Amino acid sequence: MKKYRVLFSEEAEKDLKDISLYVARYDSPEKAVLLLENFEETCVKLENYPDRGHIPKELERLAMAQYLEIYFKPYRIIYEISKREVFVHCIIDGRRDIESVLRQRMLRI
């Protein structure tokens, strides 16, 4: 099985930090650590199965079909495959206005 290298953009790393801080503050530090571990586990799976995601409908409407997403509910992990690398661009809470967040972020790439 071919392995891909999973890389995180600065914005994706900031997303993880912000999510973790929010959970630690409004729930518990332990749950924040567990959440980060689960995110990591989910993203590690992309090393072997990067094609398992699907095109986010919001980006498909913008003809940006090179981006894929997987869910770690309620979060959406948006990434792109290039050669042997998977670039995680953002991790967004699916309860937010996803379309405006994606337009803002993905059009800058």
N, C-alpha and C positions, 0 to 999 in steps of 0.2 A: 504494500500500500504506500502510495506517495504521500509524503508529509509536506505541508505548507507551513510557512513561518507566519505567525499571527503578530501583527504590529498594531499599536494604538496611536492615533493622532493625539496631539496635545488636547484638543477639545474633548475627545473620548476619555482621556485620563481625567480631565476636569469634571466631566459628567460623573464618572465613578466617584471622585472625591466629594462632589456636591451631594450625590445621592447618599453616600455613606454618612456624611455629616448630618444630613437631614434625618436619616433613620436613627442615628445615635442620639440626636437631640430630642426627637419626638417619640421615639420608641425605646431603644436601649442600645448601648455600645455593643453588647453581645450580638444582637440581631444585625447590627451594621457589619460586624466582622463576618458573620455567617452569610449575609447577602453578598459581600465582596468575594467570598470563597465560592459561592454558587455562580456568580458572574464569571469568575475565572474558569471554573469547570465548564461552563457553557461555551466560553470562547475557545478553550483548548480543543473542544470537539471540532472546531473549524479547521484544525490542523489536518484532520483526516477527511472531513466531509464539508468542504467549503461550499459545494454546490447545493447543499441541502436547503438553503434559504430561498426566498422568492423576492421578486421585485416589489418594493413598496408601491401600493396603488397611487399614492400621492406623487411619487417620482416617475412612475410609468406615464402618467398624464402629461408630465413635462418632458417626455422622451429621454429620460435619464435611466435607461434600462441596464446600465453597467453596475448599478448598486443593488445589493441584495439585503434582506433582513431576516433575522431569526428573532423569536420571541423568548423572553425570560419574563413572563407576565408579572406585573403589567408593563414591563420595559420592552422596548424594541431596540435591537442592536443592528445598526446599519453599517454595512461593510462593502468592500470592493475587492475583487480578486485580480491580481496582476502577476502573471507568470507563476512563481512558486510562493507568492506572498498574499496574505489576507490583511487588508488595511481596515481596521475598525475606525469609522469616522465619527460615530456618535452613539450614545446610549440615551434614549429618550423615554420618559415616562409616557406610556400610551394614553394616559388620561389627559394629557395636555393637548393643545391645538397643534397636532403633529404637522399638518400641512404648512403652517406658517414657519414652524421651527425648521423643517426640512428645506423649505425655499430659501430661508435666510442662510442656512449653513451650506447646503449642497451647491448653491449657485456661486459660492465663493471659492470652491475647490477648482 
